[in-house]
Amino acid sequence: MVEHLLTSLPGGQLGFLIVVTSSPSCSRFFLDFFELAFIIVPLLAPVADKLGIDLIWFGVLLGVNMQTSFMHPPFGFALFYLRSVAPGKEYVDKLTGKLTSPVTTGQIYWGAVPFVVIQVIMVAIVIGFPKLVTGNLEKSLGDPSKVQLTVPTEETPGEAQAPSKDDQGGDDLEKMFKSK
């Protein structure tokens, strides 16, 4: 039912991409990256495949889109991490000796806004220039089935030998730790 709904959106691939980039945006207010990945990706990947969208590009697009959930209020993990290390009360700076005011949660949230905007711009860039993601996928450096690896079975003269256990090297860690 979800697949039929998403494949019948007006606009074809572009309409689907608009819905795909906007629906996680709303979900980020309530869910973090992992929940979004486990809920949204299984619903959207088959539809993207059916619409002929490159799944590698689509995965990168979803990753960039959902990455903003780490810094998106109110449940962004990066915001929680910053809140845990930011001063909650006034303190005297050890270097300058000046009284420094605390950092509020509101300041942290407003400080994240430019980074959320940068992520939204990145989503637009990935949609606008898909070759940034898939440009090097088409280039092949050779046929991997023709690669041969040969491992010598006997040591050839002049090759370095691995040190034996009986070597009296000056940096034998085993002896250093046994003597303590």
Secondary structure, DSSP 8 states (H G I E B T S, - for coil): -HHHHHHTSTTHHHHHHHHHHHHHHHHTTT--HHHHHHHHHHHHHHHHHHTT--HHHHHHHHHHHHHGGGSSTTT-HHHHHHHHHS-SS-EE-TTT--EE----HHHHHHHHHHHHHHHHHHHHHHHH-THHHHTTTS---S-GGG------SS--TT------TT---TT-HHHHHHT-
